[in-house]
Amino acid sequence: MPGYDPGYDADAQAESPVKILIAGGFGVGKTTLVEAVSEIEPLRTEERLTAAGVGVDDLDGIESKTATTVAMDFGRITLTDAGVVLYLFGTPGQERFWFMWDDLLAGALGAIVLVDTRRLDRSFPAVDFFENRGLPFVVGANCFDGEQQYTAEQIRAALHLKDPGTPLLMLDARSREDVRGALLSLLDLLIAGAEKTTASV
């Protein structure tokens, strides 16, 4: 058949690519989350923590952490039922690398802001970043080792979310099912926002 490409996959071509950011403070579990759900071997830019970071990287509460993301994490997941391919970009968590967040923001449609229920105060900058830039996001409260120190309502109040409709989910960043659920919640939020915009035109 003229013009036939045996490598062409109509289903794959029909799926829409969507860029999603995975953000949060230092040591909150962003790399773990991307690894848990990615259908490809994730790209990691981790380096060992060294003595040079003493006094710079805040390890309070995460003393066992030995490596850190210095650029970004990257993974991909195809949600066939939603007809989309999500490209996941994990942001670096240390304050000295925050200048990269604006670059990673380009082309992103939404974000998951991952918070550590043991260190909620480390989450404020990430929440502020996306609220100030108007990027839709959901909050994922990472319950380490199944510990749930606070309720979703308590976490929402502590974060002082500007939009009371911002989804907040309790999850385990190691669980593919939990992470997939958070991504679907974000997609629902994006679709609702698009429909609202269309209706107002």
Helices and strands as residue ranges (DSSP letters): H 10-14, E 16-24, H 30-37, E 46-48, G 51-53, E 67-69, E 73-79, E 84-90, G 95-100, H 101-105, E 110-116, G 120-123, H 124-133, E 137-142, G 144-146, H 152-159, E 168-171, H 176-200
